[in-house]
């Protein structure tokens, strides 16, 4: 399935919002309507049952004792006309029966009797099937002037009709209100989603090379924050792309010089027949190649530094051991250059929080820079690496007695492609060493400070956090 097909299967935000609002609202409305109808039906039945019970008591009040023992000693004193008046109802049919304790009929409609006759004093309401009509009935038990039962029943036509009218007049307006609310919500949601659709169209038409901010006309704070987040991302991408372009241009410029020198030396050597000239040219080629190789190594180190912040793991490491290894690694080069290279404060264990590979990179670049540019042309050159275990932190410093740098250059040395006066005079390096040191120190969570020494020289100090005990 293609990506557009998957997009068509996804519901729109408008429909999801409508569904999330209307479905709970409709469910709440249904439950509320059912409760209202149930409560109304209950109280309506109570009213009709009260009227039915009053009719039963009225009939019972006209039952009299008679002297004729053969008919059970009771009679109904209402005449036929009076009985029709009692049973008159414009919309319902009423039925009654006066029963003796044995269930035989004293007066009323034949066959009208409840399923059971019990002697409870409370009225007994029930549903009764009489002549294919479902009736609502009430049975009362009277013991004066003698023991007898009165059954009063009526049809439920008006009651059912009233309940239906209640349902229609209560539910229909609410359905219309719900439909109107759905239409209003749909229009309001569509209006609120217009800025989001505009943002989508603006991003869809945007060229991949266009990283300028997207215009956002937000009607809600959420859409405004989304637009700000997108513009912030575009700004960061634009900054990164610009930095990469500048970096690539600088790399091309810096590599062009040693490569052009290698080609010029090779061409000159090929045109000259003297083997001594060939040797001199090959030495120059080797030197230019070493410069180009060093530049490539530094560029790879910067690329590694840019990526390592994603997965950098810091742990306790022993700074004294790393310093000792670095000094031994650079000692042959220092001896060849007649530089006195030494270390202080590495005679005991000094733990710090950091990453061994990054700390090695810091030491390698500081010592390489010191050996390149920190030599004293008028006397003995010295480079000292010291470790000071302070109560709150551990301080690593690399100090040389070279010419140092001007105060104006001192603040710019941590930037890429910036060199001191010694580097510019020697035409060596590319101005990346201290930039790599600054980037590594930032990743380690440490602090770096560069300052001139008195009477001359440069000191680079890196302050590390001590591991928690």
N, C-alpha and C positions, 0 to 999 in steps of 0.2 A: 504494500500500500504506500503510495507516495505521500509526501508531506502535506500538499494541499488537501488530499482526501482525509487525512487525519484532522486537519483544521476544520473541515466541514462537519466532522463528527462531534466536535467540541461545542457545547452550548454557549450562546452569547452571554456576556455579562449582564445585559439587560434582562434576558429571560431568567437567568439565575437569580437576580435580585427580585424580580417579580414573583418567582416561585417561592423564594425564601420568605417573602412578606405575605403573599396572598394565601399560601397553603396553611400556615399557622393561624392566620386571621379567619379563614373559612372554617377550619376545624374548631376554633374557639367559638365562632358564631353558631355552628351546628350544635355544639355541646350546650351553649347558652340557650339556644332556641328549644332544645329538648327539655332542658330544665324548666324554662318558662312554661312550655306546654304542659309538662307534667304537673307543675305546681297549680296552673290554672285548672287543669282537669280535676285535680284533687279537690280544690275548693269549690268547683262547680258541682262535683258529685256530692260534696257535703251539703250544698244548698238544696239540691234536688232531693237528697235523702231526708233532709229536715222537713221539707214539705210533705214527702211521702209518709214520714213518721207522724206528722201532725194529722194527716188524714186517717192513719191507723188508730191513733188515740181518739179521734172524733167518732169513728165507728164503734170503738170499744166503749165509749162513754154512753152509747145508746143501747147497750146490752142490759136487759132487765131480768130479774128473777120472775118466774111464773109459777102459778099454783099447779100447773099440769106437770106432774112428775114424769109422765110417760115420754115427754120430749126432752128430758134432761133438766128441767127446772129453769131454762133460760130461753129468752127470745130477744129478737132485734126489734126495737120499738120504732125504727124509722119506716115511714111509708115509702112506697115506690117513687113518688114524686120527690120526697125528701132525699132519698138515696141517689136519685139522678142528679140532684143538685150537688150533693157531696162529691159524686164521681165526675162532675163536669170539668172538662179541660179542653181548651180550644185546639191544642196541638197534639195531645197525648190521649191514649186510651187507658183507662184505669179499671182495675179488677180487684175484687176483694172476696174474702171468705172468712166466716166465723166458724171455728172448728172446736168440737168438744175435745176433751183430753184424749179420747181414744182415736181421734182423727176423723170422726164422722162429721158431716157438715151440718151446721146449724142454719146458716144463711149464706148467700153469696153465689159466686160463679162455681159451677160444678167442675171438679178436677183441679182446682187451684189449691195446691198444697205444697209445702216445702218438702225436701227430701227427708228431713228428720224434725221431730218436735221435741225440744228439750225444755226443761223447766227453769231455765235461767231467766233472771229478771231483766237483763239487758236486751235491747232490741237486736235482732239478728238480721243483718242485711246479706242478700245473696242474689245471684243471677238465676233466673227461673225460666225454663222453656215451657211455654204454654200456648197451645194451638199454633205451633210453628212460629211463634213470636218469642224473641228473647227479651224477657222483662227484668226490670230491676225490682226486687221485692224486699219487704221488711216483715218480720214476724215478731209480734209482741205476745207475751204471756201475762194474763190477768187472773187474779184469784178472787176478785170481788166483782159482782155479788157471788160468783162461783168460779170454779176453775174453767178457763176457756182460752183459745188462741185467736188472734186476728191476723190474717195475712192480707197485706195491701201490696199490689204490684202495678206497674205502669210501663208502657213502652218508653224507649229512650230516643225517639226520633228527634225531638227538639234539643235534647242534650247533645246528640251526635252532630246535629246541624250547627249548634252554637260552637262546638269545639272545632268544626271545620272552618267556620267563619273566623274564629280566633286564629287558626293556623294561617289562613289566607291573609288576613289583615296584619298579622305580625311578621310573617315570613316574607311576603312579597315585597314590602318596602325595604326590608333588609337586603334582599337579593338585589334590588335596584341600587341601593346604596353601595353594596359590594362591587357591583359592576362599574358604577361611577368611580369608586375608589381605585379599581384596577386601571381604568382608563386614565385617571389623573396620575397615578403612580407611573404608568408607562410613559406618559408624556414628560413627567418630571425627571424620570431616570434618563430618558433619551436626551433631555436638555443638559443634564449634569454630565453625561458621557460625551457630549460634543467636543469639549477640549481634549479628551482622550483620543477621540477619533482624529481630530486635527493633528495631534502629536504623532499618531500612527502614520497618517498620510505624509507628514513632514519628514519623518524618518524613512519611510518607504521610498520617497523621491530623492533622498539625499545621496549624493555621490560619495563613494567610499573615501575619496580624498578630501572631502569637505568636512572638517572637524570644528566648524564654528558653532556657537551655541544655537540651540533650536528655540525659536520663539514659542513661548508658552502662555496661553490665555486661559488661566485656570479659574474655574468657578468654585472649586473646593480646595481645601488645604492639602488633601491627599494627592490630587493631581498636580498641584503646585510643587509639592515635595518630590513627586516622581520626575517632573520636568527638571527640577534643580539637580536631582541625582543624575539624570541622563546628561545634563550639561556639565556637571562636575566630572563625570566619566569621560565625556568628549574632551574636556579641558586637560585631563590627565593624559589621555591618549595623544592629544596634540602636543603636549609638552614632551611626552616620551618619543613621539615620532620626530619632533624637532631636534631633541637631544641625539637621537640615533642618526639623523641626517648630519648634524654637526660632527658627531663622533666619526661617522664614516668619511666625511670630508677631511677631517683632521688626520684620520688614519691614512687615507690616500695621499695626503700631502706629506706626512711624515715618512711614509714608506717610499714615496717617489724619490726622495733625496738619496738614501743609501742605494736603492736599486739603480738610479741614474749614475751614481758614482761607480757602482760595480760594472755597469756597461761601459762607462768611459775608460775605466782602468783596463778592462778586457780589450777594448778596441785599440787602445794605445799599445798594450803589450803585443797584440797580434801584428801590429804594423811595424814593431821594432825588432830587429834581428838579434840584439844583444841579450844573452841569457840572464845577465845580471839585472837588466831592466825587467825581464819577465818575473824574476824573483821579487823585485820591488813591487811590481804591479800585483802579483799574487798575494803578497802580504797586505797590500791595500785592499784587495778584494776580500780577504779573510776578515780584516777589521770592519769593513762595511757590512759584511754578512753577519758578523757578531752583533753589530748595532741593530741591524734589522731583526735578527733573531731575538735579541733582548726586548725590542719594542713589541714583537708579536707575543712574547711571554707575558709582558705587562698588560697588553690588551686582553689576553686570555684571563689573566688574574682579575682584571676589572669586570669582565663578563661573569666570572665565577662569583665575584662579590655581589653583583647585581642579582644573581639567582639564589645565592646561599641564604638570604634572609627568609626564604620560604621554608627551609628545613634545617635551620641552624639549631644545634643542640649544645647548650653550654653545661659544663660540668667542672668540678675541681681538677685543676692541672697544676703541675709543679713548674713555676716560672724559672727557678734556678737551673733545672735540668735543661729546659729549652734554651736558655741563654748560653749555658756551657756548650751545648751542641752547636749553636750558631757560631760562636766564637771559634771553635775548632774547625768548623766548615770554612770560615773565611780567613783562617790564619795563614795558609799558604799564599793566598793572594796578597795579604797584608805584608808578609815577609818579602815577597817579590817586589812590592811597591815601596819597601823600606818604611813601613808604617808600624808604629808600636800599638798593637791591638791587645787590650786587656779587659778583664771583667772584675767587678767588685760585688760583694754581697751574695755570692753564689756558694758559699761554704756551708750553708744549711738550707733545709727544705723551706721553700716559700710557696705555699699553695695560693692560687687565685681562681676566680670563676671565669671560665672562658672556653675557647676551642683551640686545641693544640695546633691545628693546621693554620688557622688565622693568625695566631701569635707567631708561628714560624714565618708566615708571610710578612708580618710587621717587622720582625728582626732582620729578615733577608733584605728587605727594601731599605731599611734604615742603615744597615751596614754597607750595602752596595752604594747608596748615596754618599755616605761618609768617605768611603774609599775613592769614589770618583771625584768629589768636589771638596772634601774636607781636609786636604793635605796642605801643610804649611810650606810655602815655597822658600821661606827664609831660614828655616830651622828644622828640628825634628818633628815629624808629624805623629800625632797621638790620637787614638780613638778609644774611648772608655765606655764600656757598657756596665751600668750599675743597677742593682736591685736594692730597694729600701723597703723593709717590712715595717710600715707605720701602723699605729694602733687601729686606725679606721680604714686603711687602704694599703695597696702595694704599688710602689712607684718604680717604673722602669724608665731609664733614661739612656740615650746614646749621645755622647758629647765628642766633638772634634775640635781641633785648634786651627781649622782652616780660615779662610777669609771671611766666612759668615755671609750674611745677606743684608741688604738695606732694609730699613724699617718699613718702607713702602712695599717691598717685595715679600716681607715676612708674613703679611696678612693674606697674601695671594698664593702661597706655596702649596696649600692643600687643594687648589683647583687644578683640573687637568690641563696639560700642555703649558703650564707655567713653570719657568725655570728661574733659578737665581743667576746672579751675575757670573759666578764661576762656571755654571753649565753653559751659559751663552758664550763665554769666552773660549771654553774648550771645544765647543761645537759637538758635545757629546750628549747622549740621552735625549729624552723627548718630553720631560716634564710630567711623567706619570708616576714616579716612585712615591712621592709624598701624597699624591692623590689616592693611590692604592692604600697607603698606610691610614689615611683619614677614613676611607670607606671601611676598612677592616676594623678599625677602632670603633666606628659607629655601630657596626654589627655586633661587636663584643660588648657593647654597652659601657665602654670605657671613655676616657677623656684624653685628648692629645693637646699639648701645648708646645709651640716652637718659639724659642727665644735666643737672642745672640748672647754669647759668652764674652767675658771681659778678660784680656784686652781684645781678643778676636776668637771666632769660632761659633759653632751652632750647637745648641742643645735641644733635642726633641724628647719630651717627657710624656709618657703614657701612664695614666692612673687606672688601676684595676680595682674591682670590688673584691673583698675577701670573702671566701665561702663561709656560709653559716655553719657554726659548730653543732 
